[in-house]
Amino acid sequence: MRKHLSLFLFCTLFAAACPAQEAPPSYPARDITLAEAFRLALARSEDLAGKGEAVTFYKARIDELQSNLRPRATFGVSQKWQDASSPSDDPSSSSPTSQRLAAVNVHHSLFNGLRDIIAVKAAHSQTAAARLAYERARQLLYQDVASAYLNLLAIHDELDIRRTQIEITGKLISELSSREKIGRSRPSEVLAAQAQLAQNQAALAVATGQERVFQWTFRFLTGLDRDARPAVLEPPSPAKINEYLIKAHSRADVEQARRVLEYAGLFTDYQKNQKLPTADFDGNYYLTRPDGAARHVYWDTTFSVSLPLYLGGSADAQMAEAQSSRRSAELALSLALRQAELDVRSAQDNLLSSLYMTAALAKALAAAQANEKAQEADYRYGLVTNLDVLTAQTASQNTMLQLSNAKIAAQAAKIRLEVAAGGPGN
């Protein structure tokens, strides 16, 4: 008993030696829902906007590649000056000192091993992959916003519980001090309550600091210029895992891996077709030609065919690279599918565990609150000591805090489960 009394006396003297604790500053806050927070984050996220620009880039790439399938027309003018030709008996053999050429040229690639068509299809696959990457980033942003939202909910619950603890302990100290004056309470009981109050105040200070960090994180994600006061969410319920597993097999990042594999297959075909012949058409219409035998020839056309015979081994090397990229894409798709299934199963287990824990802690809280009331009643009749009452109150408040955390954990697990299946951020 003397040992406990010394400990309580030390805590009391230490708290008295510290500067008086000022009340934490208050900040203006606004009410907000999770849906509104997500809308704000969508408009604020630079990372998401960057992935949106990637989609725009690949769309422009498709237009560029499709232009290779169309003929091209150019207009050219050239002016050439040269020394006069040497004197000759035949005046017609001399070259003019000034030669001007103006012509319209039309060029069209008739066949290049279907590589232009394959390139367009590959660009469509890249665009689809970029769009799916954007969708998955949108879903993960929802999970980040929800996590920040739940952190605020949890810390606000903790602050309320900590303040209630301080209030209850303060009332108990006042009562004990009054009873000590008339000799009905021992000094050690007052010291024990004061030590508990100091611990509660320290815990409140820690929670207040965490709340500021969570507020700044929430502001960063949403772009808010003031603190947020999140609304309470509906309690989650158990989910059917098979439905979520089916959805996970087609979530955005899995579909993105499929588009990447599709692109790798098309790129392999593109490299394979390098050994096919090519055919081109060129036509010229001359507006002005130099004096000479062809000055009255106003147009000409050229049809050319080229067959690659030897490319120095580059075609085989590029084909090997393309096949390796395709095998890598197949492995990436397999990994994405297994990762999606793992995400769903782990989130489902976390949800069930949190729900079971919530139910158990709800029963424990009811029992702890009943015990607290019983201890307070027994204390009035002198059947228990102040330490018993303090222990019962602390157990009740701690159980309430655990229950709050379990509820938040269940909410977080349900959101992770939904995101693991490809929503609800889509």
Summary of the structure (lengths in Angstrom):
residues: 426
radius of gyration: 39.3
end to end distance: 62.6
largest distance: 145.4
contacts: 1238
relative contact order: 0.14
helix: 68%
strand: 12%
